[in-house]
Amino acid sequence: MKKKIKRFQRLATIRKKDISREINNSNLVQKEITKNESLIEQINTIMESNKNNSSKKIINSGFFKNNAQLLTTLQSQKNIASNRNKYLHAEKETIRKKIIENNLKKIKAEEKATDYKKHFISELENKNFQ
């Protein structure tokens, strides 16, 4: 009986460590999401400033070609960052689900440990009374 109690206590401890690790992963993913959103905002700012600058004056063909290439490159970078952002959000949701799952498993292990403790104590009390 003592072995079962210890086993479920260890299992609960392992689940606590798993939850802690997943929370740390979630925080790292959130930092990456924040960085990625900042990058998208910067790209949008650069693209808007280039669009505004070119509309005010007559431009030569070389400048137009370079500006178009820059905007194309920026748009592809923005698409990459957006796709990465979608992936990070999906990853964060997966981590959140793992945290919930591990928390439920931890609670079940703790409940089992307390049930076995109660059962063990009642057996000891029965032996003492007999």
N, C-alpha and C positions, 0 to 999 in steps of 0.2 A: 504494500500500500504506500509506503514511504517513497518507493521508487517512482510510482505513478505521480505522486504529488510533486516530486522534484522534476520529473520529466515535463509536466505541464507548466511548472514555474519557469523552467528553462525555455520552453517553447514560447511562453509569453514574453520573456526577455528578448528572445531572438526577434519576435514580431516587433517589439519596441525599437530595436536597432534597425530593422527593415523600414519602419515608418520614419525614423530619423533620417536614414539615408535617402529615402524618397522625397522627404521634405527638402533636404539639401539639393537634390536634383531639380526639384520644382523651382527652388529659388534661383538656381543657375539658369534654367530655361527662361524664367521671367526676366532675368538680367539681359539675356540674349534677345528676347522679344523687344525689350526697351531699346537696346542698341539698334536693332533692325528697324524699328519704327522711326528712330531718330535719323537713320540713314535714308529712309524713304522720304522723310520730310526735307532733308538736305538736298536730295536729288530733285524733288519737286521745286524747291526754291531756286536751284540752279537753272532748271528748265524754264521756269517762269521768267527769271531775269534775262535769259537769252532770248526768249520770245519778245519781251518788252523792248529790249535794246535794238533788235533788228527792225522793228516796225516803225521806229521814229525817223529813220534816215534811209537814204538810198544806199544800197550795198552792192559791192562788186561780186562777180560770180565766184571768185576764190573764197571770199569770206562766207558767202552763202553755202558753198559746198562744205567748208570746214564746220560751219554752224550746223548744217544738216547732219553731218557725220557725228558731231558731238551729241546732238539731240537723239539720234538713233542709238548711240552707245549708252547714253543716259537712260533711255527708255528700256533697253535690254537689261541694264543693271537694276532698274526699278522693278522689272518683271521678275528677275531672279530674287531680289529682296522680298517681293510680295509672296512668291512661292515658298521661300524659306520661312517667312512669317506664318504662312498657313501651316507648314510642317511643324513649326515650333508650337503653335497653338494646339495642334492635334497631339503632339508629344506631351504637352502640359496636361491635357485632358486624360491621356493614358496614365500619366503619373498620378493624377488625382484619383483615378479609379483604383490604382494599386494601393494608394494610401488608405482609401476607404476599406478595401478588401483586407489589407493587413491589420487594420484597426479592428475589424470584425473578428478576424481570426485570433487576435490578441485577447479580445474580450472573452471569446469562447474558451480559450486556454485558461484564462484567469478564473472563469466560472467553474471549469472542470477541476482546477486545482483546489478551489474553495469547497466544491462538492466532495472531493476526495478527502479533504481535511476534516470536514464535518462528519463524513462517514467513518473515518479513522478515529476521530474523537469519540463518536458514539460507540464504536466497537470497544475502545479502551474503557469507557464508562461501564459498558455491559460486563466486561471481564472483571472490573473492580467490584461490581455489585454481586457477582456470582461467587 
